[in-house]
Amino acid sequence: MANIVIAGAGAAGINIAYHLALRGAKNIIIAEPGTVACGSTGKAIGGVRQQFSTAHEVRMTQESIQFFEMLGKELFYQVGYLFFATTEAGMAELEARRRLQLPLGVPVERVDRARIRQLAPGLNTKDILGGLYCAKDGLADPPAVAREILARAVGLGVDVREHTDPLSIPAAKLVIALGSYSVQLAEKLNLTFPIRPLVRQLIETEAIADLPDRLPMIIDTETGFHFRRKRDRAVIAMGDPSPRWQYNESVDESIVPDRMLRFAERFPPGAGARVSRAWAGLYDMTPDAHPILGKINDNIYAACGFSGHGFMKSPAVGRALAEEILDGRSSIDIDPFRFERFANGAHFESDIIL
């Protein structure tokens, strides 16, 4: 019998296994029905930010960023996140976030058009009123990061089994970390997780000449349209006009022209860039867009429902779950994310946050 079986070899599951092994836990098995990083981790845009609108999320990603920094520049490129606004309402929203973030130690700065043009050469700022920038935020390659942490976990004795049903392995403790597919596993254990799959689509361009080497993640506060640099290309994302609540990870080609037009208008040096590829993945959405973390019962734990923020929070989640499993309590406050908060029912909002 395994001491601990972790269901899922995505960023969350891998980090939990690694932190358990770091703390001396033995006989840990990662059981992955598919292959390592085959789900949301392998399809994520790879942004890592502290600029959230709740204190608990800020603290969790601050913890994660310290871990990402330890991995080095090859795996975590700190070019920052730039949120901009084109309306007074958008500016007010950003200012409210800034007032929350500054006392928590987030080095966020208010930026005007001139500063934005300095940070993001080539960006069209004509309609931009201002924004927020945090240089400590950055970009990563999620599958590469997952493989690096997994290699370290294996070096500490963690056993990884791909194409394996997690419930086929007897274990003293089980951690459910299967993203949107956590629901099906939970059902087999007579548990009901309020998680729904939401399809999110990304587009990668072909090479763009003179793409700034230190281009931040660029985010339009009002629309959620955002893009990042990936080597000599841009990766573009935005929510669909109508949310696609489904498991079918199909690409909707009809929205590609709109996304490319938005990109060309916001970043004129990229006008004329052709699409290299497009793909879709799943957000494991909860009703409040926050994860389900921690102990479910005496032998089951959860780390799922990340609602699009799993990769960036995964190092903190790994440490928090490892501490809770081994010590009974985490030094990172995960109480706001416990399963019990849904006891009075779950309602999914129509507006999806970035």
Summary of the structure (lengths in Angstrom):
residues: 354
radius of gyration: 20.0
end to end distance: 40.8
largest distance: 62.8
contacts: 1208
relative contact order: 0.20
helix: 36%
strand: 25%
